[in-house]
Each structure stands twice: as C-alpha cells, then as structure tokens.
Amino acid sequence: MAVTGLLVALLPLSMVWVSSDENKYRKLVWISVFLTFDLIVFGAFTRLTDSGLGCPDWPGCYGLANPFLAHADIAAAEALQPSGPVTLFKAWVEMIHRYLAMGIGVLIVAMMAVALIQSRKAGKLAAQAGADIAAAVAAAGMRRAYAPALPVVLFFFVCLQGAFGAWTVTLKLQPVIVTIHLLLGMGLLSMLVWFGCRQDTVHQSLLPAAEQQQRRQRRYLASAPLPVLRTLRWLALASGLALLIQLALGGWVSTNYATLACTEFPLCAGKVVPEMDFEHGFHLWRELGKTAAGHYMPFSALTAIHWVHRNFAFVVVLLAGYTAWRAWNMAGMARLARGIAAVLALQTASGLATIYFSFPLAIAVLHNAGAALLVLLLTMLNYRAKHQHDTAQQGAAPARHHQ
C-alpha cells in the first residue's frame, strides 16, 4: 500500500521536477490543491455509488494491496449478495479513492520535508551572513518562502483525515464519522488553497522591485478604501462559516441517504413545513439507518435532515451572493466574485435537478463538485480580502503618523 501511494505521487512530483517554473515549491502546492479537489469529487462518487465498503477492511482489500489480489474474496462476497456493498466495481472505486488519498499524503510529506530542510538552510545562511546585506535578505526570503509551520499542520491534518477514512470503513459508514471525513476533506482543500495563495504572495514579494510594482498595478490598481475592505473581510469570513455549516448539513443528508426525503420544491410532502422528527434526525452517534435505540429511522427524521439543508441553502446563497456583489468591481477580487456567483447559480440548479430528476448520479456528483469549488473560491476571496485589508492598514499607519 505504501509503495502504491509513492507510485501515485510520483507523477505529480515528476511534473514539478521537470517544470520550467522557477518556483517549484509553489507549483507543488497548487498541484496538491488540484489533486485534493479531484479526491473530494471522486470521494463523492465513491459515496454515491455505495462503494464505501467495497473493500470492507482497511487499508488494504481483504488484507491485500489491490482488488486483483483479492479477487477470490470479492467474487465470493458478490456471489452471496450481488447487489450488496462488496462487488468488483465497488472494490476498485474504493481502492482508487484510497490510492489517490495516499498519493496526496505523500505530496504533503514532501512539502513538509522541503520546508524543514530549506528553513534550516535559511537559518544557517542568516547566521553566516554577518554584515552581508544581500545574504541576509536572501535568508529572510527563504524563511518566508519555506516557513514550516503550515506544512507541519497540514501533515498532522492529513493524518487525522486518514484516521477518519479508516473509521469510515471499520465503523460501517456511521453517519457522523462519514460526515466528519467529508468536512475534513473540505478543510484540507481550504488549507491547501490558503497555503497556495500565501506562496503566491511570497513569490511576488521576492520578485525584482519593478516587476512587483507592475503586477501590483495590474491586480490592485484601484484598491478599495480601508473601511470597505474591512467590511468585505468580515462578509467573506461570515460566508465561509455559513458554507461550513451547509457542508455539514449536506454531508448529513448524504450520509443518511435523505436526498429524496422531499421530492418536490418548494414544498415538501405537499407542505411548506412537513412532519419532521428532529430528535432522531439529528442524533449524531448512531448506526446508519437506525435510531440511537437501534430501531429503524422514521421517514420523518430523514425529512427533517433534508428540509434543514434545503432551507439553510437560502442563507448561504444570500450571504455569499451579497459578498460576491460587494466584491464585484474590486481590484484583485472581481474575477473571484463572478466565479462565486456562477457556482452559487450552478449549485442551486444542480440541487433542484437532483430532486426533480430523482437523484441522478452525474448531477449528484456535480453538486458535490460545486460545493468543493465554492470552498476553493471563498478561501481565495478570504485570503485576498485579508491580504488587501492588512496591506491597506499598514499603508494607513504611516499616514496617520505623519499627520
């Protein structure tokens, strides 16, 4: 399994190595973002095809490295229950998901190792610089570019995500575990995007002064006043928190198979407020399809789960939409604002289509991909709003001092 993870990571690492990009570390971060987004989308496909128990043990498949080697065990399980959780197709889906996750883990280990090695080199260079200003500046630049704190946090975070991936299997798709696994995946994507944005900022700060000025003029030519940036920063943060809640609610819908608890819109079971059982629906620690007491989950509980997710979507659309509108014409954030508005429209359409067309797989996967894309775009917007706000605040401080 470890060798498979290394082989999966070998392709992106090779792409980084042969790249003509002068900042290969930054490229490694952004390739990891791309692959993590893919992992989330493929994870949705895994969940929606009921492949989460395609290999009912962890980390291998019947104790072996791949479904080829475990073919006899898989075939025996499939013969006993042809439409059950273990089939050859589901086993491959589940194992490909695990291989991709292990590959991303290797990439994060590589980031951490490079950061630790290069930051140590920067420390030695700074100690040897003495009165050499150029060497001291170079050491400071290396320290900024290879600050190890976030890569180390990412390493422990991906280990935690791996643990929840294991518990997802060993605890037989317990809804709260699967939902946390989903949220941690989205959290990993957000952290990597933030890291990538920070690397972009550091990379730009290390460019020659003339090129820095040129890029700054292109991106932040009409930077907004400090009060406007402060408002946008809080709006972007609130939108991110609202999205986090909606992701948790959406994960709870998916892991409890409550997508079709309401098959019409805007009504549900012919009512604006249908019969709902919140107590059983939102009791966290229980088996899939069962109440805490071990009885079968009443349909009214599934209705409650679906109805809350559906209605909180209005909060996310209004708040994130308003945030995008505020950033619509702001330098450095206009394209992000338009992207957020487009994805919100896509999410609304795919959510309605999932209901009206009785949960087609392609649209359900698209809905999950849209959620991940919203995480990516809102993280970038939060970073840029914070960066521009902090830059404007630093510029305002000397002005107040001179007054």
C-alpha positions, 0 to 999 in steps of 0.5 A: 500500500505504501509503495502504491501511494509513492507510485501515485505521487510520483507523477505529480512530483515528476511534473514539478521536477521537470517544470520550467517554473522557477518556483517549484515549491509553489507549483507543488502546492497548487498541484496538491490543491488540484489533486485534493479537489479531484479526491473530494469529487471522486470521494463523492462518487465513491459515496454515491455509488455505495462503494464505501465498503467495497473493500470492507477492511482497511487499508488494504482489500481483504488484507491485500494491496489491490482488488486483483489480489483479492479477487477470490474474496470479492467474487465470493462476497458478490456471489452471496449478495450481488447487489450488496456493498462488496462487488468488483466495481465497488472494490476498485472505486474504493481502492482508487479513492484510497490510492489517490488519498495516499498519493496526496499524503505523500505530496504533503510529506514532501512539502513538509520535508522541503520546508524543514530542510530549506528553513534550516538552510535559511537559518544557517545562511542568516547566521553566516551572513554577518554584515552581508546585506544581500545574504541576509535578505536572501535568508529572510526570503527563504524563511518566508518562502519555506516557513514550516509551520503550515506544512507541519499542520497540514501533515498532522491534518492529513493524518487525522483525515486518514484516521477518519477514512479508516473509521469510515470503513471499520465503523460501517459508514456511521453517519457522523464519522462519514460526515466528519471525513467529508468536512475534513476533506473540505478543510484540507482543500481550504488549507491547501488553497490558503497555503497556495495563495500565501506562496503566491504572495511570497513569490511576488514579494521576492520578485525584482522591485519593478516587476512587483510594482507592475503586477501590483498595478495590474491586480490592485490598481484601484484598491478599495478604501480601508473601511470597505475592505474591512467590511468585505473581510468580515462578509467573506469570513461570515460566508465561509462559516455559513458554507461550513455549516451547509457542508455539514448539513449536506454531508448529513443528508448524504450520509443518511441517504435523505436526498429524496426525503422531499421530492418536490420544491418548494414544498415538501410532502405537499407542505411548506413545513412537513412532519419532521422528527428532529430528535432522531434526525439529528442524533449524531452517534448512531448506526446508519439507518437506525435510531440511537435505540437501534430501531429503524429511522422514521421517514420523518427524521430523514425529512427533517435532515433534508428540509434543514439543508434545503432551507439553510441553502437560502442563507448561504446563497444570500450571504455569499451572493451579497459578498460576491456583489460587494466584491464585484468591481474590486481590484484583485477580487472581481474575477473571484466574485463572478466565479462565486456567483456562477457556482452559487447559480450552478449549485442551486440548479444542480440541487433542484435537478437532483430532486426533480430528476430523482437523484441522478448520479452525474448531477449528484456528483456535480453538486458535490463538485460545486460545493468543493469549488465554492470552498476553493473560491471563498478561501481565495476571496478570504485570503485576498480580502485579508491580504488587501485589508492588512496591506491597506492598514499598514499603508494607513499607519504611516499616514496617520503618523505623519499627520 
